[in-house]
Amino acid sequence: MATFLIEIPHSENTFECKQVVKLFVESGSHLLANAFWGCKSGVHKSWFISDFNSKEEALQIVPPFLRHNAHIIELIKFDKSDIQGFAGSAGH
């Protein structure tokens, strides 16, 4: 399995923002319980990190109405040798 970050932007309009949160609540989505929201800081996005078999599987956890705006990003960790390899190949 791979780890994915799901980012879901939404409108900064107060009514629309509340509607998005309500949509998550009504969907009973696992996403809601584990999502982080930036709305109070003026960043109208939610983020969720979890393991999935594929990008397509990750997208399925997003409520259908929000899928067209969702960004699914595979996350990886680099170890020291990976970073040294990148540094050594810089400029080539």
Secondary structure, 3 states (H helix, E strand, C coil): CEEEEEEEECCCCHHHHHHHHHHHHHHCCHHHHHCEECHHHCCCEEEEEEEECCHHHHHCCCCHHHHHHCEEEEECCCCHHHHHHHHHCCCC
